[in-house]
Amino acid sequence: MPTDNTAIPVAKPMESIKFDNLLINFTTEFQRVWSTKGSGAELASFWRPSPAPDLLPGYFPLGDLAASADSNISGQRVMAVVCEGDPQSNEPHQQKALSRPDDYEQIWKSSDSGSSGAIWRPIPPDGYVALGLVCSNGHDKPSLNAVRCVRTDLVIASNVGDLIWNDKGSGAKVDFSAWSITPPNAEEGEIYFAPGTFIGANSYDKPFTHAAAYSLRMQIPLQINPAPQLPVLTGFSAPQPLETPAATQTARLPWFAVEDNFMLPIERFSKSPYYHLARTDQYVLIGEGHNTDEKSKLLRWSAPRTLIDKLLQVFTRITSIEVKSAWPTRVSEAGHPVTYSARLTKSFTHTEKSFSGWVKSQAIDIAAIIPKNRMLAVYQLHSRYDLLREDGTQAAVSFTYADSDGLDFAEYPREDNEVCAPAPVTGLPTATDNAP
């Protein structure tokens, strides 16, 4: 885990997350705007993201960061910054993803104390929302270029998280408390993540319905390659071994949505900004038989167990990735620099057709009736999942899925009206035997 004395240098920026015409990236560089030191309240400090212009030109903060301490957070914390991207729609009048606030509304100031600071709420134009509050050292309004507001369809309404700071003891005329933002559970194929900003309330109680809290959204990029084809029998000889295939589908996950025991949390940001969860599909031969008799014959096989529950549990524990459901919302802390929720697509995890492969991991018995003078091979589609870092190294244990209800067969010679498809059965021995 990182300590206050551990800074993670970022030599080059990660490839930006693209969501429609919005570009999202991250910075670990901050400028202190104001500290509560001398105000009479508990010590806190407020920081503005300051991405290096040569690394992230044109990127803006979405608000300031509130920290319940006064130590330097540069290199210790990470925060989202945004930039206007190229239009992604054919509509000639598509709205820009970002806009300057129209104005600011002061919601608190440290009057009658030994410190002079103020907190402001950006007033967004129609069709846009502000994702965080902005501070000033003094009581003057911040620049309208200090932050950007985001188009409403590019964000998701969120919940109020944990208390960061309140002004008890400051002597200010108006009460104030600062709170983190927690995104809701993500929908299929998306990730919702808090930008690292804070929201506020003019009381010490946790705000609920009247608090405007928002998180950023992104879709999980999915690269899809051609699926493997069921092998074809060309004679009565045993089927040839199948070649090891390439990945069939690959989900690209940002660094903050994956845990990696071999890297510090913010170190992942610089060394492996993206992780690749690759699904490799392959037809596995369960059994084959050649009926040389003059009558139909019953053959039986056993499909071995595929999914090992303990492997899947280990994978989830060390990576935080949930395969069968949404990740539980991960609250920002030392181990999770970004508060987020994520969910893979059902097609990627096979759960759009059947959930049984994630539940039934035991071996199954199979029986098939083969007509006379026929060759039959029974296959089951296996999907192996591998988590790879940006450099191609493996980041976790692999695991395999197979749908217990899904079997395919190839025959020679091919005559559909005479062959009975194989099916799972129970209570049958695995030895080959003639049909009665």
C-alpha positions in Angstrom: 0.0 0.0 0.0 1.2 3.5 -0.7 2.4 5.7 2.1 2.5 9.5 2.4 6.2 9.3 1.3 5.5 7.2 -1.7 4.9 9.1 -4.9 4.2 7.3 -8.2 5.7 9.2 -11.2 3.7 9.0 -14.4 6.0 9.3 -17.4 3.3 9.4 -20.0 -0.5 9.6 -19.8 -2.7 6.6 -20.3 -4.8 6.3 -23.4 -7.9 8.3 -22.6 -11.3 6.7 -21.9 -13.7 7.7 -24.7 -17.4 7.9 -24.0 -19.2 9.5 -26.9 -17.4 12.8 -27.5 -16.0 13.0 -23.9 -12.4 12.1 -23.2 -11.5 11.1 -19.6 -8.1 10.7 -18.1 -6.4 10.9 -14.7 -3.8 13.0 -12.9 -1.8 12.6 -9.8 -0.7 16.3 -9.8 -2.5 18.8 -7.6 -2.2 22.4 -6.4 -3.3 23.3 -2.9 -6.0 25.9 -3.0 -6.8 26.4 0.6 -6.2 24.8 4.1 -8.4 25.1 7.1 -5.4 25.6 9.3 -6.1 28.4 11.8 -9.9 28.3 11.2 -10.7 26.5 14.5 -12.2 23.6 12.6 -10.6 20.2 12.1 -7.7 20.3 9.7 -8.5 19.8 6.1 -7.1 20.9 2.8 -8.6 21.5 -0.7 -6.7 20.7 -3.9 -7.2 21.4 -7.6 -6.1 18.8 -10.2 -3.3 20.3 -12.3 -2.5 17.9 -15.2 0.8 18.8 -16.9 0.0 20.7 -20.1 2.6 18.7 -22.1 1.0 15.4 -21.0 -2.7 16.2 -21.0 -3.2 19.4 -23.0 -6.8 20.7 -23.0 -7.8 18.6 -19.9 -9.9 20.3 -17.1 -10.9 19.4 -13.6 -14.5 18.6 -12.7 -14.2 20.1 -9.2 -11.7 20.3 -6.4 -10.6 17.5 -4.0 -11.2 17.7 -0.3 -8.7 15.9 2.0 -9.0 15.4 5.7 -5.4 16.4 6.3 -2.9 19.0 5.1 0.0 16.9 3.8 0.9 17.1 0.1 -1.2 14.7 -1.9 0.6 15.0 -5.3 1.6 11.6 -6.3 -0.5 10.1 -3.6 -4.0 10.6 -4.9 -5.6 10.3 -8.3 -8.4 12.2 -9.9 -10.3 12.3 -13.2 -9.8 15.2 -15.6 -11.8 15.6 -18.9 -11.3 17.0 -22.4 -13.6 17.7 -25.4 -13.3 14.9 -27.9 -14.2 14.6 -31.6 -17.9 14.4 -32.3 -19.1 10.7 -32.4 -22.5 11.4 -33.9 -23.7 12.1 -37.4 -25.9 14.8 -36.1 -24.4 18.1 -37.3 -25.5 20.0 -34.2 -24.4 17.5 -31.5 -23.8 19.3 -28.3 -20.3 19.5 -26.9 -19.5 17.1 -24.1 -18.2 19.9 -21.9 -19.1 23.5 -21.0 -17.8 26.2 -18.7 -20.1 27.0 -15.8 -22.3 30.1 -16.3 -21.5 31.3 -12.8 -20.7 30.3 -9.2 -22.9 30.3 -6.1 -21.1 30.8 -2.8 -22.3 28.2 -0.3 -19.8 28.7 2.5 -17.0 31.0 3.6 -14.7 31.0 6.6 -15.8 34.3 8.1 -14.8 35.2 11.7 -11.9 32.8 11.8 -8.2 32.8 11.4 -8.4 31.4 7.9 -9.9 32.9 4.7 -11.5 30.6 2.3 -14.8 29.9 0.5 -16.5 27.1 -1.3 -18.5 27.6 -4.4 -21.1 25.6 -6.5 -20.7 25.9 -10.3 -23.9 26.8 -12.0 -24.1 24.7 -15.2 -25.8 25.8 -18.4 -29.0 23.9 -19.5 -28.2 20.3 -20.5 -25.1 20.1 -18.3 -24.3 19.2 -14.7 -21.6 20.1 -12.3 -19.7 17.1 -10.7 -18.1 18.9 -7.8 -17.6 22.0 -5.8 -14.8 24.6 -6.2 -12.8 26.3 -3.5 -11.0 29.7 -3.3 -8.3 31.1 -1.1 -10.1 34.2 -0.1 -13.7 35.2 -0.9 -13.4 36.0 -4.6 -15.1 33.8 -7.2 -13.0 31.2 -9.0 -12.3 31.6 -12.7 -15.0 30.2 -15.0 -12.1 28.2 -16.6 -11.3 26.5 -13.3 -13.6 23.5 -14.0 -15.9 22.1 -16.7 -19.5 20.9 -16.5 -20.5 17.7 -18.3 -23.5 17.0 -20.6 -26.2 15.2 -18.7 -26.3 12.0 -20.8 -22.6 11.4 -20.1 -23.0 11.0 -16.4 -25.1 8.9 -14.0 -27.0 10.1 -10.9 -25.2 8.9 -7.8 -25.4 8.8 -4.0 -23.8 10.7 -1.2 -20.9 8.8 0.3 -18.9 9.3 3.4 -18.2 12.5 5.4 -14.9 14.1 4.5 -14.9 17.3 6.6 -17.2 19.7 8.4 -16.6 23.2 9.7 -17.5 22.6 13.4 -15.5 25.0 15.5 -14.7 27.4 12.6 -17.0 30.2 13.8 -18.5 30.5 10.3 -22.1 31.9 10.2 -23.3 29.0 8.0 -22.7 25.3 8.8 -21.0 23.2 6.1 -20.0 19.6 5.6 -18.2 18.0 2.6 -19.1 14.5 1.4 -17.7 12.0 -1.1 -19.7 10.6 -4.1 -20.7 6.9 -4.5 -21.9 5.6 -7.9 -24.8 3.2 -8.1 -24.3 -0.4 -9.2 -23.4 -0.4 -12.9 -25.6 -1.7 -15.7 -24.5 -4.4 -18.0 -21.4 -3.6 -20.0 -20.6 -0.3 -18.1 -18.5 1.2 -15.4 -19.6 4.1 -13.2 -16.9 5.9 -11.3 -16.7 8.9 -9.1 -14.4 11.7 -10.4 -12.8 12.3 -7.0 -14.6 15.6 -6.3 -16.9 16.3 -3.3 -20.3 17.8 -2.7 -21.5 19.8 0.2 -24.4 20.6 2.5 -25.2 23.5 4.7 -25.7 21.3 7.7 -23.8 18.5 9.5 -26.3 15.9 8.6 -25.8 13.6 5.6 -27.7 15.0 2.6 -30.0 12.8 0.6 -32.6 13.7 -1.9 -31.6 17.4 -2.3 -28.0 16.6 -3.1 -27.0 16.6 -6.8 -24.3 13.9 -7.0 -23.1 12.5 -10.3 -20.5 10.0 -11.5 -18.8 9.5 -14.8 -19.7 6.6 -17.1 -17.9 4.5 -19.6 -18.7 1.4 -21.6 -16.4 -1.6 -21.3 -14.7 -2.0 -24.7 -15.1 -5.5 -26.0 -13.0 -6.8 -28.9 -14.7 -9.8 -30.6 -13.0 -12.2 -33.0 -14.6 -15.0 -35.0 -15.9 -17.8 -32.9 -14.4 -21.3 -33.4 -16.2 -23.6 -35.8 -17.4 -27.0 -34.8 -14.9 -29.6 -36.1 -16.0 -31.7 -39.1 -15.3 -35.4 -39.5 -13.9 -36.4 -42.8 -13.6 -40.1 -42.3 -13.8 -43.0 -39.8 -10.5 -42.2 -38.1 -10.2 -40.5 -34.7 -10.7 -36.7 -34.8 -7.5 -34.7 -35.1 -6.4 -32.6 -32.0 -7.6 -29.0 -32.2 -5.2 -26.2 -32.5 -5.0 -23.7 -29.6 -7.2 -20.8 -30.7 -6.8 -17.1 -30.3 -8.9 -15.1 -27.8 -12.6 -15.0 -29.0 -13.6 -12.0 -26.9 -11.5 -9.6 -24.9 -12.9 -7.0 -22.3 -10.6 -4.0 -21.7 -10.8 -2.9 -18.1 -9.2 0.4 -16.7 -6.6 0.1 -14.0 -8.8 1.2 -11.2 -11.3 -1.6 -11.8 -8.7 -4.3 -11.2 -6.7 -5.2 -8.2 -3.2 -6.5 -8.7 -1.2 -7.9 -5.8 2.1 -7.2 -7.5 1.5 -3.4 -8.0 0.6 -0.5 -5.7 -2.8 0.9 -6.6 -1.6 4.1 -8.2 1.3 2.2 -9.7 -1.2 0.3 -11.9 -2.1 3.7 -13.3 1.3 4.2 -14.8 2.5 0.6 -15.5 -0.8 -1.1 -16.6 -3.4 1.5 -17.3 -5.6 -1.2 -18.9 -6.1 -4.9 -18.2 -7.4 -7.4 -20.7 -9.8 -10.1 -19.6 -9.6 -12.5 -22.5 -12.1 -15.3 -23.1 -10.8 -18.1 -25.3 -13.4 -20.5 -26.7 -12.5 -24.0 -27.8 -14.4 -27.1 -28.7 -13.1 -29.9 -26.5 -13.6 -33.6 -27.5 -15.6 -35.4 -24.9 -15.7 -38.8 -26.7 -15.9 -40.5 -30.1 -17.0 -43.8 -31.4 -17.3 -45.8 -34.7 -20.3 -48.1 -34.9 -19.2 -51.0 -37.2 -22.3 -53.1 -36.4 -25.3 -53.6 -38.6 -27.7 -52.1 -36.0 -27.8 -48.9 -33.9 -25.5 -48.8 -30.9 -25.7 -46.8 -27.6 -22.4 -45.2 -26.6 -21.8 -43.4 -23.3 -19.1 -41.0 -22.1 -18.4 -38.7 -19.2 -17.7 -35.0 -19.6 -15.2 -34.0 -16.9 -15.7 -31.2 -14.5 -14.8 -27.8 -15.9 -15.4 -25.0 -13.5 -13.4 -25.2 -10.3 -15.2 -23.1 -7.7 -12.1 -22.4 -5.6 -10.3 -21.0 -8.7 -13.1 -18.7 -9.4 -13.3 -17.6 -5.8 -9.5 -17.0 -5.8 -9.7 -15.0 -9.0 -12.5 -12.7 -7.6 -10.7 -12.2 -4.3 -7.4 -11.2 -5.8 -8.7 -9.1 -8.7 -12.1 -7.8 -7.4 -13.6 -8.8 -10.7 -17.1 -10.4 -10.5 -18.0 -12.6 -13.4 -21.6 -13.6 -12.6 -22.8 -10.2 -11.4 -21.9 -6.5 -10.9 -18.9 -5.6 -8.9 -20.0 -4.3 -5.5 -19.3 -0.6 -5.4 -15.7 -0.1 -4.3 -15.3 2.9 -2.0 -12.1 5.0 -2.5 -9.4 4.1 0.0 -5.8 3.1 -0.1 -6.5 -0.1 -2.0 -9.1 1.5 -4.3 -8.0 5.0 -5.4 -11.3 5.4 -7.4 -14.8 4.7 -6.2 -16.5 2.7 -8.9 -18.9 -0.1 -9.9 -18.7 -2.3 -12.9 -20.5 -5.1 -14.7 -19.5 -7.3 -17.6 -21.9 -8.0 -20.5 -24.0 -11.2 -20.3 -22.8 -12.3 -23.7 -19.2 -12.2 -22.5 -20.0 -14.3 -19.4 -22.5 -16.6 -21.2 -25.2 -15.8 -18.7 -27.5 -14.5 -21.4 -28.3 -18.1 -22.4 -27.7 -20.2 -19.4 -26.4 -19.7 -15.8 -25.9 -23.4 -15.2 -22.2 -23.4 -16.2 -21.4 -21.2 -13.3 -23.4 -23.4 -10.9 -23.1 -27.0 -12.1 -19.4 -27.7 -12.2 -19.7 -31.5 -11.6 -18.9 -34.1 -14.3 -21.9 -35.2 -16.4 -22.7 -38.5 -18.1 -23.6 -38.5 -21.8 -25.3 -41.0 -24.0 -25.9 -41.1 -27.8 -27.4 -43.6 -30.2 -25.2 -44.1 -33.3 -26.8 -45.7 -36.4 -24.9 -48.5 -38.1 -21.7 -47.8 -40.0 -21.4 -44.3 -38.5 -18.7 -42.3 -36.7 -19.7 -39.8 -34.0 -17.7 -37.3 -32.0 -19.2 -35.4 -29.1 -17.8 -31.9 -28.3 -18.4 -29.4 -25.5 -17.5 -25.7 -25.9 -15.1 -24.5 -23.1 -14.3 -20.9 -22.4 -11.1 -20.1 -20.6 -10.7 -16.7 -19.0 -7.3 -15.1 -18.6 -6.5 -11.7 -17.0 -3.5 -10.0 -18.6 -1.7 -6.8 -17.9 -0.8 -4.2 -20.5 2.6 -5.9 -21.1 0.9 -9.3 -21.7 1.9 -10.9 -18.4 -0.7 -12.9 -16.5 -2.3 -11.0 -13.5 -4.3 -13.8 -11.9 -5.3 -17.5 -12.0 -7.2 -18.6 -15.0 -10.6 -20.4 -14.9 -12.8 -22.3 -17.4 -16.6 -22.2 -18.0 -18.6 -24.8 -19.9 -22.4 -25.0 -20.2 -23.4 -28.3 -18.8 -26.5 -28.2 -21.0 -24.7 -27.5 -24.3 -23.2 -30.3 -26.3 -22.4 -30.5 -30.0 -21.7 -33.5 -32.2 -20.1 -34.2 -35.5 -20.8 -37.3 -37.6 -19.5 -39.2 -40.6 -21.1 -39.7 -43.0 -23.6 -36.9 -42.4 -27.3 -37.9 -42.5 -29.3 -35.8 -40.1 -32.5 -37.9 -40.1 -30.8 -41.0 -38.8 -28.6 -39.8 -35.9 -29.9 -39.2 -32.4 -28.2 -36.2 -30.8 -26.2 -36.8 -27.6 -27.8 -35.7 -24.4 -26.7 -35.5 -20.7 -28.1 -38.3 -18.6 -27.8 -39.3 -15.0 -27.0 -42.6 -13.3 -25.3 -44.2 -16.3 -21.9 -45.9 -16.2 -19.2 -44.5 -18.4 -18.3 -47.8 -20.1 -19.3 -48.4 -23.7 -22.1 -50.8 -24.2 -24.5 -52.0 -26.9 -28.1 -50.7 -26.8 -30.6 -53.4 -25.6 
